[in-house]
Amino acid sequence: MAAQTATAPGMVDWELAVRVGSRLAGEGPAVDPGEARRAVAELRAGATRSTGLVAEFTGLHTHDAGPPVLVVDRAGWVQATSDGFATVMEPLVDKLTERRGAPGPVARAVGSRVTGTEVGVMLGFLGGKVLGQYDPFHEPGGRLLLVAPNVVHVEREIEADPSDFRLWVCLHEETHRVQFTAVPWLRGHLFDLVRSLGETVDTSTVKDLVAGDGLKRLSESLRGEGSGAGLLDLVSTPEQREIMDRVTAVMSLLEGHADVVMDGVGPRVIPSVGRIRKSFDARRGGVGTLDRLLRRLLGLDAKMAQYRDGAAFVRGVVDRVGMERFNAVWAAPENLPTRADLAAPEAWVARVL
């Protein structure tokens, strides 16, 4: 399904978003054809190898080959992510159209290009940084994307052994593929949360950003003051924040679980994993002023907290009860941790186990 047709026509110019994002992301580091072929081959092999390693460590087993693994360039990631955004935003766009009615042709043309450009700028920034991504909403059952130019760029930047670093990246991303494949209800549950968020949206919430203390809070966010919330957090209602708390808890679990798997499996199969982890963690904070500004605006500082909080929760539970009993978290939606549980693993153990 093409991105432009996945939502109401003209609400977002997805083709423009892809053009802008691809142009801003660039092509990545210069790589000769032979090295490029080796990188692609090692990423594919690393993903295949990681499936068994992840299953053995976690006790999560898939019953088939699972969703596809695609090794892409930056433009390919931008296109795939744009398609995913269009799918996820469909309920939201439908709701806004229902409440406001379809815009006129002039407003639709201008508005779609503005939003398309804004989405493109965001995709362009992220397109130069994302190493891999599991897209659970791609039909029919998700797909795993590994962004070869970015992997090569980072491994050069931190002076990592290329083969070791590529397998390390695959371990994290393949964990996500195993999570969604071994837990069939997880994909639908996450999509239902996103759909619920769309159901709560009212166009008046956008006005909050420019009314009252909205601009003040946004300014504080960009300066690194206040709560450190991202742009989306600044326009959310209490009901939306409650849903976002649930989404954040799920994503923190998924990201933290993948980090624990990396650290648990890595020392057995990746000789330089200690050096890689130390260098990569230092790099996660961003490198320049503009980079840090955009990270804060997009809420990526909160993304980094997801790795820390989620990993601390998983380790806290596993240390208490072991991996086998921890896996009760995947049994049903009601067993998922809340945001409060993330800071208190013992509370989750008492509630669920």
C-alpha positions in Angstrom: 0.0 0.0 0.0 1.6 3.3 -1.0 2.1 5.8 1.7 0.1 8.5 -0.1 -3.0 6.4 -0.2 -2.8 5.1 3.3 -4.4 8.2 4.8 -7.0 10.7 3.6 -5.6 12.2 0.3 -3.8 15.4 0.7 -3.7 15.5 4.5 0.1 14.9 4.4 2.2 15.1 1.2 4.1 11.8 1.9 5.9 11.9 -1.4 7.3 15.3 -0.5 8.2 14.0 3.0 10.2 11.2 1.4 12.0 13.6 -1.0 12.9 16.0 1.8 13.9 13.3 4.2 16.1 11.5 1.7 17.8 14.6 0.6 18.6 15.7 4.2 19.7 12.2 5.3 22.2 12.0 2.5 23.9 8.9 1.3 26.2 8.3 4.2 29.9 7.4 4.3 31.9 6.6 1.2 32.1 2.9 0.8 33.7 0.9 -2.0 31.5 -1.7 -3.7 33.4 -4.6 -2.1 33.0 -3.2 1.4 29.3 -2.5 0.8 28.7 -6.1 -0.3 30.5 -7.4 2.8 28.5 -5.1 5.1 25.2 -6.2 3.6 26.2 -9.9 3.7 27.3 -9.7 7.3 24.2 -7.9 8.4 22.0 -10.5 6.8 24.0 -13.3 8.3 24.1 -11.6 11.7 20.3 -11.3 11.7 19.9 -15.0 10.9 22.5 -16.1 13.5 20.9 -13.8 16.1 17.5 -15.5 15.9 18.8 -18.7 17.6 21.0 -16.8 20.1 18.0 -14.6 21.2 15.7 -17.6 21.5 18.2 -19.5 23.6 18.8 -16.6 26.0 15.2 -15.4 26.4 13.2 -18.6 26.0 11.1 -16.9 23.4 10.7 -19.1 20.3 9.2 -18.4 16.9 7.5 -21.1 14.9 8.4 -20.0 11.4 10.9 -17.9 9.6 9.2 -14.8 10.8 9.0 -11.4 9.2 11.5 -10.4 6.5 14.9 -8.8 7.2 15.7 -5.9 4.8 19.1 -4.3 4.6 18.5 -0.8 3.3 20.2 2.5 2.6 19.1 5.8 4.2 16.6 6.6 1.5 15.1 3.2 1.8 14.7 3.7 5.6 13.0 7.1 5.0 10.6 5.5 2.5 9.8 2.6 4.8 9.3 4.8 7.8 7.1 7.2 5.9 4.9 4.2 4.9 4.7 3.2 8.5 3.8 6.7 9.7 1.0 6.8 7.1 -0.4 3.5 8.4 -0.2 4.5 12.0 -1.7 8.0 11.4 -4.6 6.7 9.4 -7.0 6.5 12.5 -5.9 10.0 13.5 -6.4 11.5 10.1 -9.8 9.8 9.8 -10.9 11.3 13.1 -9.7 14.8 12.3 -11.5 14.7 8.9 -14.7 13.4 10.6 -14.6 16.3 13.1 -13.5 19.1 10.8 -14.6 18.0 7.4 -12.4 17.7 4.4 -10.4 20.9 3.8 -10.8 22.9 0.6 -8.4 22.3 -2.3 -6.2 25.3 -1.6 -6.0 24.6 2.1 -5.4 20.9 1.4 -2.5 21.7 -1.0 -0.8 24.2 1.2 -1.3 22.2 4.4 -0.2 18.9 3.0 3.1 20.4 1.8 3.7 22.1 5.1 3.2 18.9 7.0 5.0 16.9 4.4 8.1 19.2 4.8 7.9 19.0 8.6 7.8 15.2 8.5 10.6 15.1 5.9 12.9 17.2 8.1 12.3 14.8 11.0 12.9 11.8 8.8 16.0 13.3 7.4 17.5 13.9 10.9 16.7 10.4 12.0 17.6 8.8 8.7 21.3 9.5 9.3 21.2 8.0 12.8 19.0 4.9 13.0 21.0 1.7 12.8 18.0 -0.7 12.6 14.3 -0.7 13.3 11.6 -3.3 13.6 8.4 -2.1 11.9 5.5 -4.0 13.5 2.8 -2.3 11.5 4.0 -3.4 8.0 1.6 -5.8 6.5 1.1 -8.7 6.9 3.3 -9.3 9.9 6.0 -6.6 10.3 9.6 -6.4 9.0 13.1 -5.7 10.2 15.2 -2.9 8.7 18.9 -2.7 9.0 20.4 0.6 7.7 23.8 -0.4 6.3 25.3 3.1 5.8 24.6 4.1 9.3 26.1 0.9 10.7 29.2 1.5 8.8 29.3 5.2 9.8 29.1 4.4 13.5 31.5 1.5 13.5 34.1 3.8 11.9 33.3 6.6 14.3 33.8 4.5 17.4 36.6 2.5 15.8 34.9 -0.8 16.4 35.7 -4.2 14.8 33.2 -4.2 11.8 32.1 -7.8 12.1 31.7 -7.6 15.9 29.7 -4.3 15.7 27.4 -5.6 13.0 26.5 -8.7 15.0 26.0 -6.6 18.1 23.5 -4.4 16.2 21.7 -7.5 14.8 21.3 -8.9 18.3 19.4 -5.9 19.5 17.2 -5.5 16.4 16.6 -9.3 16.0 15.3 -9.3 19.6 12.5 -7.0 18.6 11.6 -9.4 15.7 11.5 -12.3 18.1 9.4 -10.4 20.6 6.7 -9.6 18.0 6.9 -13.0 16.4 6.8 -15.1 19.6 4.1 -12.9 21.2 1.4 -12.8 18.5 -1.0 -10.4 20.4 1.7 -7.8 20.9 1.4 -6.2 17.5 -2.3 -5.8 17.7 -2.1 -4.4 21.3 0.4 -1.7 20.3 -1.7 -0.7 17.3 -4.8 -0.5 19.5 -3.0 1.9 21.8 -2.0 4.1 18.9 -5.6 3.9 17.6 -6.9 4.9 21.0 -4.6 7.9 21.0 -6.1 9.0 17.7 -9.6 8.7 19.1 -8.7 11.3 21.8 -7.3 13.9 19.5 -9.1 17.2 19.1 -7.8 20.0 17.0 -8.1 22.3 19.9 -5.2 20.6 21.6 -2.8 22.0 19.1 -3.8 25.5 20.2 -2.5 24.7 23.7 1.0 25.0 22.3 0.5 28.7 21.6 -1.8 29.5 24.5 -1.1 29.9 28.2 2.4 28.6 29.0 2.7 26.4 26.0 5.5 28.4 24.3 7.3 28.8 27.7 7.3 25.0 28.2 8.5 24.4 24.7 11.3 27.0 25.2 12.3 25.3 28.5 12.3 21.9 26.7 14.7 23.2 24.1 17.0 24.7 26.7 17.1 21.5 28.6 15.0 22.9 31.5 11.7 21.9 33.0 10.4 18.4 32.5 12.5 17.7 29.4 9.3 16.6 27.5 9.4 16.3 23.7 7.2 18.3 21.4 4.4 15.7 21.4 4.2 15.7 25.2 3.6 19.5 25.2 0.3 19.3 23.4 -1.2 16.2 25.1 -4.3 16.2 27.2 -4.5 14.2 30.5 -6.3 11.4 28.6 -3.6 11.3 26.0 -0.9 11.3 28.6 -2.4 8.3 30.2 -2.4 6.4 26.9 1.2 7.7 26.2 2.2 6.3 29.6 1.0 2.9 28.5 2.8 3.2 25.2 6.0 4.4 26.9 5.9 1.4 29.3 5.5 -1.1 26.4 8.3 0.5 24.4 10.6 0.7 27.5 10.0 -3.0 28.1 10.8 -3.8 24.4 13.9 -1.6 24.2 15.2 -2.6 27.7 14.7 -6.3 27.0 16.7 -6.0 23.8 19.5 -4.2 25.6 19.6 -7.0 28.3 19.8 -9.6 25.5 22.7 -7.7 23.9 24.6 -7.6 27.1 23.7 -11.2 28.0 24.5 -12.8 24.7 27.2 -10.4 23.5 30.2 -11.6 25.7 29.8 -15.2 24.5 29.9 -14.4 20.7 31.4 -10.9 20.3 35.1 -10.6 21.5 35.1 -6.8 21.6 31.6 -6.3 23.1 32.9 -4.5 26.2 34.6 -1.8 24.2 31.7 -1.5 21.8 29.2 -1.0 24.6 31.4 1.7 26.3 32.0 3.6 23.1 28.4 3.4 21.9 26.9 4.5 25.2 29.1 7.6 25.2 27.9 8.3 21.7 24.2 8.0 22.5 24.1 11.5 24.0 24.5 13.3 20.7 27.5 15.1 19.4 26.8 18.7 18.6 24.6 21.6 19.7 22.1 21.2 16.8 22.0 17.5 17.3 21.2 17.8 21.0 18.6 20.5 20.2 16.8 18.3 17.7 17.0 15.3 20.0 15.2 17.2 22.7 12.6 18.7 20.4 11.7 15.2 19.0 11.7 13.7 22.4 14.7 11.5 21.7 16.1 12.2 25.2 13.1 10.3 26.5 14.0 7.5 24.0 17.3 7.1 25.7 15.6 6.9 29.1 13.5 4.0 27.7 16.7 1.9 27.2 17.8 2.7 30.8 14.5 2.3 32.6 13.4 -0.8 30.6 16.7 -2.5 31.0 16.7 -1.8 34.8 13.2 -3.2 35.1 14.1 -6.4 33.1 17.3 -7.0 35.1 15.4 -6.2 38.4 12.8 -8.9 37.7 15.2 -11.5 36.3 17.5 -11.1 39.2 14.5 -11.8 41.5 12.7 -14.6 39.8 14.8 -15.7 36.7 14.1 -15.4 33.0 11.6 -18.2 32.8 9.2 -16.5 35.3 10.0 -13.1 33.9 8.5 -14.3 30.6 5.0 -14.1 32.2 5.2 -10.5 31.0 4.5 -11.8 27.5 1.5 -13.9 28.5 -1.2 -11.2 28.2 -1.6 -7.4 27.9 -2.5 -7.1 31.6 0.9 -8.5 32.5 2.8 -5.7 30.8 4.5 -3.3 33.2 3.1 0.1 34.0 5.3 3.2 34.0 5.3 2.9 37.8 6.4 -0.7 37.6 9.5 0.3 35.6 10.9 2.0 38.6 9.8 -0.7 41.0 10.3 -4.2 39.6 9.3 -5.7 42.9 5.8 -4.2 42.5 5.4 -5.9 39.1 6.5 -9.2 40.7 4.0 -8.8 43.5 1.2 -7.9 41.1 1.8 -10.4 38.3 3.6 -13.4 39.9 
